[in-house]
């Protein structure tokens, strides 16, 4: 490959979208356009300036062209969900999707990374962490495109229960539901929140991208599906515990430590309980505000506990919550019974027992969604009963697969270079240059 690939990013989905073309754009007919604009969904089309289009494209005249989207929703489904105006470079397209409009950004991968790195963490992070994240974010997005375009990819419905019967509902969620563009801009894929995240730190982000330009992680000749999460909780999780049961040899359990410590068998319930209810020394067990500030943006810091955490419900609160979030009437919840755990102690299958029925649910994200108004920090938890209360004692933040962002931030603060950080989390992987700078 001789030059950086172009990708498409779905940013905003709404019936009406307001935006500003700040400089240097041409419409479908090649006319120059700038300033405040609005598009609306009408009869399976896109209304703009009195005309209706099947697809509406605004092409940038040069690399300095920018556009602003108003009221972009971020943190969809999480406790920090909110809207904000965001500014982007590259092309802007509007398409019809599911009876609404979607704003899509067409941009080169390296320019895409300029925003992703600052959106997934603070642009003021250490050079090692910025470089490491440039490599994994580049690897992840190119791996998703390669997987989508693979002739061997399984076709079929997306985001539907993969296993469902009267006694179980096992499902997982992945980025493959996007059919009209490559990736979305929210946590479902990678956070992509515009160029304003880099203000004041443009040089550091640009240096990280230029230093790693075209570099990807590979395993056995293929680009790695380089997953990452906020905090593994001490041990990273295996890919198949969270998504389809296809082993990824480079996404296997790793002890998040600088010493060669043995990984306990956290699939065993007693061992998992000892692990989750204690504080084993790990890179990601830190409260250092300087380190955390490298990984956690303002809204992320609304979560103060992540390495070990606690959530409590009354039986009535839990029963109402589970019924509403799952759409299943269990009656009064009597018990939450671990059925299967992954290598990090995360629950893969959980049995919910109520007065009306019992059912096994999974995988980890489905468990987190059903047991919280938004998402539990992770599915690595044990349940304690104190009278009428269910107390969930948990570990980690996110699915735990691949790089642990907080652990990697600690490694970077210790002076560990980015290549060693990457090869710590991605077992057996290699760093290769896929293309050179233009």
Phi, psi and omega in degrees: 000128187264338182215165184295140177290156171263141178229165177241136185236119174282120188254313188221136183236113184198166177282332180225131182230125175260141182206165180230122173271108191278335177184144165064055176232150175236144180272191183304327182267007179083010180278142177290135182222140173205169177092189182294135181219159175217137172240151181225149174278126177217121172046055178062028177219182183242115179268127177210126178054041175083357178243160180242133184237152171282324178212133184240123185238138173240114187260130181288146179280329181205181185290344181272354182296138181223150172225154180242131173256132180268145173058048174285131180274126177239159180063040186301122178083355179260170185289345180260012182306136180196176176243152176201156174279138182226144182249137184226159170257170176093192183277153178237127178232149174241131180232162175266129181214117176056045176073018178216183177255147173236129174273125184239133177259125174257123190203157175290151183302318183292323176291323175302316182296329180304323178275319184301315184300316181284340179276323180285339180204185178281137177294350179269011181296167181297152179305321181297316180292318178298318179294316179301317182288330175300317181292314184287324179292322176295315180298315184299311185292321179289328176293322179295319179294318179297320180294319179298320185274355182292132179294342181270359183294138179289126176274166175135186184292152182247152170061020176259156178306125180282334175220125182213130174209178182300344187247354182206153172219106182245119180216158173221163187235133179218172185288353187294352179289345180279114183253337187257356176205169189286311183215163173262179187256005186248187185301337178303327176245260171229141177298129180220095193240030172088175187277349182292338179297338184267356186305130182090346182225024182303320184296316182295317180293316180297320179297319180296320180290315181294323181292335182244016187313121177078358182281136177224160171274136177231157174215124180053040174084000180242150178293134182287139170281081194279084179287160177203158177214172185293309187210119183285339181087008177121331176220133177282160186260157175280145182307313188289349175286340184247330183231207183299153187276064176239108183300136172246107187301338180267356177244069180241168183301134177229133175285123185278071186209153178280348179254157181282071180272143179289142176274119178294158179281087184278002169284342176279131188296318180294318179294320178297319180295318178297319182294310186290329184267007176235180181240072177297141184295128181211158174305316188278003175270082182217148171239015181296113184297331179292317179291312182297326178296340177285331186256323189260117172289178186306312183287333175295327183285358171291344174262110184268333181247129181215323178293314171223137186213172182215138175228141183229138176226147165285163179301322180292317179297316181294318181297316179294318181298311183297318179299316183289318184282331182263338187076015182240132178270100178275353191077210175282127180291127179259327185198152170241114190246117175299133178249317181211136176241151173272186187292339179267001185091358179290138178287129174264326177222135181227133178264122175262122182248121178235177181288339181258331181193167174230146181206145174267129178240157178178173001271210194302318183289326176296320177298314182296323182289321184286331185261022179204156174296331177238272174214136166300154179302321175200175176263010175274087180213158171241156185248130175241143174253128174230098184063239182269008185252142169260122179248121179259117177258120190233172181222135173084171183220111182104186185286338175083004183273137176078218184291135174265111188299317180290320175299319179294325177296319177295317178300316178298320179294335178276000179088012179283128184290162188297326181293322177291325176299313182297314184284347172290318186269334183247093189297124175078003181282165175234154175258120182231152177267117184276327179205158181262165179291140180296000000 
